[in-house]
Amino acid sequence: MGDTLKRSLPPVVEALEDALGAERVRSHPLDLAIFAKDSGVERGTALCVVFPETTEDVAAVVRIAATHDVPIVPRGAGTGLAGGAIAARPGVLVVMTKFGDIDVDAEGRTAWVGPGVINLDLSRRVGPLGLHFAPDPSSQMVCTIGGNVGTNAGGPHCLADGSTTSHVLAAEVVLADGNIVTVGAAYPDPIGLDLRSVVVGSEGTLGIVTRVLVKLVQDPPHVATLLFGFDAIDDAAHTVSDTIASGIVPAALEMMDQEMVVAVERFAHAGYPIEAAAVLLVELTGTMQGVEASADSVTAIAEARGATITRRAATDDERALLWKGRKAAFGAVAQTAPDYYLHDTVVPRTMLVDVLNEIYEIADRYGLTMMNVFHAGDGNLHPLIAFDASEPGMLDKVRESGKEMVAVSVAAGGSLSGEHGIGVEKRDLMGMVFNDVDLDAQARVREAFDPKQVFNPEKVLPSGSRCFDAAGRRLT
């Protein structure tokens, strides 16, 4: 019976089982259903799911898939929100969670890490050395470094430190022909083209990252975490712009509206004021003298903009609790509705008030429950729609409202995504910010790495992005 079952498998699955062992290749319908989604709303269908353990395993998988003309989709923990880690068409889903090695160079303040390393685990590992990994997505307790690299993830503390691309020195990558290359270097400013920056944020469309050399950041000597409550969302948004305009760049500057504050407080009991229309969470780091001066200045700015609640974490435990509330925000939405749709646009800070008002108007017009929590300091909005996908027509309505929110952000001078990536979700919206020449240039880069579009097809770039031939003539 076992032989009969094996003969019924697609040839690519049989070949992968021969190479990796049957225990590391899953093709049962239940396994495929589990991996049909990431944390977004889109679904896909894989032929099989494989769990390589070494770079050589990955190279073997790539060669086998290429031989059978089957696409490959790299995947980490599946916490992505744009459909980047689903199989848009039947292929091999390569799950990298077994790549969990961490090799720390304390003196050089770097570490070679596997793409399956959990973000927070890396900082916990180097914490005793007084170091940490700066990018800290809200999903950092479960998301992987490979996923962070794929989407150029950010997080609350990337306002001052920069997103993932600022903290990756090099990466080992398996290319479409199965060859293994290293882009970037351990030393700064290597000669030649900066292919490291091309790979970071490429969402698995150029190759599969099997090792990453990351920079580690020294823990700050002094930290102050402030919470402000406002009676109006506009006042909180103006405080954000005023703070940056004053020359102060906090380590983090986060904002929540009342709907989200209520959900978070019921879930995490973090001490947030549920009566406030909006809450700002501000973290300042540096020397004691500098932090204290900045804390006084930010408090004065907030009070001038009408802050009715001013609070400062008095202990490390209180600070951790405030951040627990912020990091638990998306999970807290489950109390409001069984599903949520989260966008990730970026707007100029000076446009926060206008764009937020338009986003609320869109939600009201569609009759949707809107909750906002976002990286206000760098204008990275996260409008979140809480809904029930089992309600007929609801998902279509949510998607249409989401497109309008993206359009509003772009019209204000913003962009499609700050850290979640494009994936499937925003692929067909790329034309909002890129013209034909832009898209063609990006398609040529992708083609140079992956001529046959083996890696993560139908992601990021819309169909027809390759617009011109070598002579510059438009392709039909």
N, C-alpha and C positions, 0 to 999 in steps of 0.2 A: 504493500500500500504506500509505503514511503517513497519507493521508486516511481510509482504512478503519479504521486503528488509532485515530485520533483520534475518529472517530464512535463507536467502541466504548467510549470512556471515559465515566464518569459525568458528567452535565452540570456538576456543581460543579468537577470536575477540569478540564474544558474551559474553564470561565470563569476559573479560577485561572491556567491557562496563558496565556490571552489577556491577563490583567492583569499577570502577573509574568514571563512568558516560560517556555517549556517547560523550559529548563535549571534553573529554580529550583522546579520542581514535579515530584516523584518519585512514581510510582504503580506501578512495576515490582514484581512479587511479591518479588524479592530485597531491594529497598529497604524494602518494608513489613516484611519479616521482620527486617531489621536493627534497625528502630525499634519492634519489637513489645514490647520489654522495656526497663525501666530496670535498675538494679542489684539490684532485688528479685527475687522468684520468680514474680510474676504476669506474665501475657502479655495483650496486647490486639491489636486489628486496626484499622488506620487505612485510610481510603479513599485518602489521599495524604499526602505529607510536603512541606511548603513551607519555603522559606528566604528570608524577607523580609530586606531590607537597610536599610529606613528605617521610621520611624513611620508614614508615609503608606502604605507597603506593607502594614503590619500592619492599618491601618484598612480598606484595600481588601479584604484577606483576610476580615476580620470581617464586612464588609457582604455579600460574596459568599456566605459560609457561611450567614449569616442568611437571605439570599434563598432559598437552597436548603434551609433548615431542617436544616442539618448542624452537629453540635457541633464545638467547637474545643478542642484540648488544647495549651497552651503547653509547651515543652520546652527545656531547656538542654543540658547535657552528658550527661544520662541517668545521673547517678551516684546519684540518689535511691534509697531502699531500701524505699519503701512503695507502689510502684505508682502514684505520683502523676503520672508523665509518660508513661503509656501510654493508649491510646485504649480506654476501657472499653466503648464501642460505636463502630461505624464513624464516623469523622469526619475532620477536617483536623488533622494534627499540625503545629504551628507551631514550627519549630526556630529559636531566637533566637541561634545561635552567631555569626552575622555582625555582630552589634551589639557591636563591640569597641573603640569609642572611649573614651579616657580624657582628660578635661579637668581638670587639677589647678589648684586655687587654693591655692598654698603658704601665702600669708599668712593666708587664712581656714581653712586646714587642712581643706579639703573637696575633693571631686572629683565631677564629673558623669561617670558611667560607663555604658557600655552593658551590658545584661543578659548579653551573651555574653562579657564579660571574665572570664578565669580568675582565681579568687581570689588565687592566689599571684602572678600577673603584676601585679596591682594593687600589692601590697606591694613587689615588685621595682621597679616604676616609680617609686614615691615613696621608696624606700629611701635614695637619695642625699640626700634632703632631711631625713633623720633621722625619717621618718614611716613608719607602716604601717597597714594595715586590720586591726583587732583580731580579728574572727571568723576562726577558722582551722580549719575542719573537717578531719578526717583526709584527706579527698579533695581538699584545697585545691590540689593540683598539677593537677587536672583539672576540678573543679566550677566552676560559673559564679556570678557575683554574682546573676544573676536567680534561679537555683535557691536560693541562700542566702536571698534575700528571700522566695521562695515558701514555704519551710519554716521560716523564722526559724531558720536554722542556727546552731549554736554552735561548739564546738571546745574543745580543751584549755585555751586561754588566755581563755576566756570566763568562768571562775570569778570573776575580779576585774573584768573589763571589761564583762561582759554579752554577750548574744547579738546577732544581727543587728539586731533592732528598736532596740537602743540605739545603733546606728551608722548608721541611715538617717534623713536629715532630710526627704527628699522623694522622690517618684517620679512619673514621667510614665506615664500608664496609658491604654490604649485600651479603651473601654467596649463593652458589647454592641451598641450602636447605631452603633459606629464613631467616636463622638466621642472627642476626645483631651483629657484633663484632667490637672492636676498636683495631687497631694495632698501636704500638708506644705509646708514653706518653708525657705529658706536661713537664716532667723533663728529663734531659739528661741521655743517656746511661741506659735505663731500662733493667732489667735482662731478660734473655731468648733470644730466636732467634729474630733477627731483621726482623720481618715480614713486618714492614713498608717499608724497602728498597726493599723487594720482590714485594710489591704491586705497589710502584712508578715505572713507566715504564713498567707495565705489560699489557698495552694497552687494558684493559677491559676484559682480559682473565681469571681473577681469581675471580672477583666479581664486584659489582657496588659501587663506592665510593659515599657516601651521605653527608659527612662532612669532612673537612680537617683542621687540626691545623697547621698553617703556622707561620714561624718566620718572624718578621719584622726587617728591617735593618735601622739603623740611617742614615739620609742624611749626606753626607760628608760636612765638613766645607768649603772646597775649591775645585773648579773644573776648569780644563783647557781642552778645546776641540780644537784639532789641525787638520788641513787638509793639506795633502801633495800631490802634483801632480808629476808624473814621465813620462818620455818619453818611458820607457820600463817596461813591466809587471814584468820582472825578477828583476829589481831594487827595485820595491815596495815589492816583495816577500822576497828579501834578507833583506830589512829593517825590516820586521817583525821578522825574525830569529835573526838578530843582536840586536834588541831591547830586546827580551826576554833573549838572551845570556848575555846581559849587566847586568842582574839582575833586570831590571825594568819590572814589570807586570802591564800594564795599566788596568784601569777598562774596557776599550773596545778597540779593535784594528780591524777595519773593512776595507775590501778592495773591490773595484769595478773596473771592466775593462771599456774601453772606450765605448763599446756598451751600457753597463748599465748606465754609467754616462750620456750619451746623452739622453737616455730614461727618466731617473730620472729628469734631468734638464728641459726637455720639460714639464714634468708633475708637478713638485713641485717648480720649479724656486728657488732652494736652494742655488744657487751661486757656483755650482760645475764647475770646468774648463773642458769644453767639448773637449778641444784640448789635454788633457792629455791621455796617453795610459792607465794609471792606477791611481787611487786615493786611498790614505789611510786616514781613519778617526780615530783619536786616542783621547781617553779621559783618563785623569789622575785625580785622586781624592786623597784627604788627607789633611794634614795641608798645609798652604800656602807655607811655606818654602820647604817642601818636593815636592809639586806639581811643584813649579817654578824650582827647581833643575832638576826634571825629565823632564820637558818640554824642558829645555835647552839641556839636554842630548839626548832626542829623536830627537830633531831638528838637532843636530849635526850628529847623526847617519843617518838620512834621507838625509841630504845634502851630506854626504860622499858617499852615494849610488846614488847620482845624482838627488836628488829632484830638480825640476825646479820651483816648486810653493810651497811656505810655507805660511800658513795662520793660524791665531788663532782667534777664536770667541771672539769678544770684549765685547759682551753683552749677557745676558740670551736669548734675542730674537734671536740673531744670532746663538747661540748654538742650540736653539730649531729648527731653520730652517734647520741647517745642519742635525740634527737627523730626521727631518721630511722627508728629501730627502732619507735618508737611510731606514727608516721604510716604505716608500712608494714605494720602489723599485719594488716589485712584481706586484703591481697594475699598475705601469708605463709601464709594458711590453705590456699592452693592446694596446698601440700605435703602437707596432711593429707587433703583430700578435694576433689573437683571442684566442689562447690557449698557454699554456706553460707547460713544464714538468720539474720539479725541483728535483734534487737529493740532497743527504745529507750525503756525505761520510766524513770520517775523515782521515787525514794523518799526519804523523809526520811533525812538522814545517820545519824541515830541508829538507823535500822532496817536499815542496810547488812548487818550480820552476819546477822540473822535472815532477811532476804530472800535473800541469797546462798545460805545453807544450804538454803532451800526450793527455789531454782532448781536447785541441784546434785541435790537429791533427785528433782525432776521429770525431769531428764535421765537419771538412773540408772534410774528406773522405766520410761522409754521405751527404754532401751538406746541412748542417743544420745551422741555425742561433743560435750562442752560445753567451750567456751573463753571466758574472760571478759577483756575489756579495756574500761575505762570511765572516764568523768569522775567519779572518786570524790568530788572536792571538792564538787560540787553534787548528788550522789546520782543522776547520770544513768547508768543501767546499760545495758550493751550485751552481754547474753548472746548468744553466737554458737554456733549449732549447725552443725558441719561434717558433710556427708552427701553421698551420691551419689543424685541425683534419678532416675537410670535404674533404681534398685532399686525393684521393684514395691511400692507402698504406702508408700514411705518419705516422700514429700512430705506425704501426709495425716498421717502420724505426727508429722512435724516441725511442721506447722501446729497440730495439737491440743496438742502440748506447749507451743508458743508462746503459745496462748491461756491455758493454765494459768499460765505465767510472768507474763503481763500481769495476770491476776486476783490473783495473789499480791502483785504490786507495788501494785495499787489497794487491796487489802485492808489494806496497811500504811500507807495514807494517801498513796499516790503517784498518778501520772498515766500516761496512755497513751504519751506521747511527750515527749521533751525537745528534739529538734532534727530528727528525720527526717520528721516530719509524719505525717498520718493516711492520706492517699491511699485506695487500695482496701484495703490490708492490714488496717487497724484501723477502717475505717468502721463495720463492724457491731459493734464493741466499744464504740462511743461511749456506749452506754447504761450502761456500767459506771461512768461518772463524771458523766454528765449525765442529768437527768430530762426528762420530756416538755416542761416549760416552757422549760428551758434549750435543748433542741434546736429548739423552735419559734422562740425568739428568734434563734438563729443562722440558721435557715432564712429568717426575715423579712429579716435583713440581706442575705443572699445574694440574695433576691428583689428587694430594692431596687436592687441593682447590676445584676442579670441576671434580669429577670422570666421569660424563657423558658428559663432553665437552659442557655444556649448554651455557657458556659465549663466545661470539665472536668466534665461530668455524671457522676453516680454515684461521686463522690469525697467524702471527708470526712464528709458527713452521710448517715446511713442512710435508706433509703426510709421515707417516712411521718413525717419530722421536722417537717413543717409540720402541726402538730396542732390548731390552733385558728383560728377565723375572726375577723373584725374585732371581733365582739361578745364574743369569748372563749368561744364554743361549740366543743366538740371536733368536729373534722372526722371524718367516717366514711370 
